[in-house]
Amino acid sequence: MKALFAVLALILLHSVARADDRPKKDRAWAEKSAKHRRDVPTAGRRPAKLVNLYNTWTHEWIALEPTAKVPTEVTNRFLRDHYTSASIAMEPKLLGFVLAAATHFRSDTAMIVSGFRHPKFNLILRKKGHQVARDSHHTKGDAVDFYIPKVTTQALHAWAKDQKAGGLGLYLDSGFIHMDTGPIRFWSGE
């Protein structure tokens, strides 16, 4: 038995010594891959679920982790005014509202109806008789209109009301809700 352990120990020592005999290039590659190995999800563990956001006017998609901090540039570009293509510094919480709603309803998709609205475009809509406020929070970059597919507008509105986050508009005929970061208030529209 002692002889067997001695042989195993010798084999183990020999294999350890041989690992050090590898060419320098191979050792460098092994070290580099070991550093990046921690970024790879472990086997058997699900990756973070993504929420796909779709801008109904620009026809753009972005996929985000619900808990990730979204870069300001991404938010500003994605929620830009579709009429003028102008963007503004958007309130960072807006996409957080949308992601939280999608997560709550276990949806992997959310549809953005409106983000930033350029004051000129807001005026055009008012002149055409659309229900838009003269001093809309959309023109300040702190409002978003959205809906979650397969979730009723009433259910989404009830969830948003529980958030106590700011202004909340219910647009049953159009099938979306409005959320902004202004004072808490409620209204209904078409």
C-alpha positions, 0 to 999 in steps of 0.5 A, spaced: 500 500 500 505 504 501 508 503 495 502 505 491 501 511 495 509 513 493 507 511 486 501 516 486 505 521 489 511 521 484 506 521 478 503 527 482 509 531 483 511 529 476 505 532 473 506 539 477 513 539 475 511 538 467 505 544 468 511 549 470 515 546 464 509 549 459 512 554 454 511 561 456 506 563 451 501 557 454 502 559 461 500 566 459 494 564 456 492 560 461 493 566 466 489 570 462 483 565 461 483 564 468 482 572 470 476 572 465 473 565 467 469 569 473 465 573 468 462 566 465 456 564 468 457 558 472 454 552 469 447 550 472 445 558 473 441 562 469 443 568 466 439 575 468 433 575 464 432 581 459 427 586 458 426 588 451 424 595 450 421 597 443 420 604 441 413 604 437 415 611 433 423 610 432 422 602 431 428 601 435 429 595 440 434 595 446 435 589 451 436 591 458 437 587 465 431 589 470 436 591 475 442 594 471 443 602 471 442 604 464 447 609 461 444 616 460 446 616 453 442 610 452 436 613 455 437 620 452 437 617 445 432 611 446 427 616 448 428 622 444 423 626 440 421 622 434 418 628 430 425 632 430 430 627 433 432 631 438 434 629 445 434 632 452 437 629 458 432 624 460 430 623 468 434 616 469 428 613 473 424 613 467 426 606 464 427 604 471 419 605 471 418 601 465 423 595 467 420 595 474 413 594 471 415 589 466 418 585 471 412 585 476 408 582 470 413 577 468 414 580 461 420 580 457 417 586 453 415 593 454 412 598 449 414 605 449 409 610 446 412 617 448 419 619 451 421 626 450 417 631 446 420 637 443 416 643 445 415 645 437 412 638 436 408 639 443 405 645 440 403 642 433 399 636 437 396 641 441 394 645 435 391 639 432 387 638 438 391 632 441 390 631 449 397 634 451 398 639 456 401 646 454 407 645 459 408 637 458 413 633 463 415 630 456 418 637 454 422 637 460 424 630 459 421 627 465 415 623 463 414 616 459 408 613 456 408 606 455 404 599 456 406 592 457 403 587 452 398 582 454 397 586 461 391 590 461 391 598 462 387 598 468 392 593 471 398 596 469 395 603 472 393 600 478 401 597 479 403 604 477 399 607 482 402 603 488 409 606 486 407 613 488 412 615 483 409 622 481 404 624 475 400 618 473 395 618 467 390 613 464 389 612 457 384 607 456 382 608 449 389 608 447 391 603 451 397 606 455 399 609 461 403 616 463 408 616 468 412 622 470 417 624 476 413 630 478 408 631 483 403 626 485 397 627 481 392 622 477 388 624 471 384 620 465 385 621 458 383 618 451 
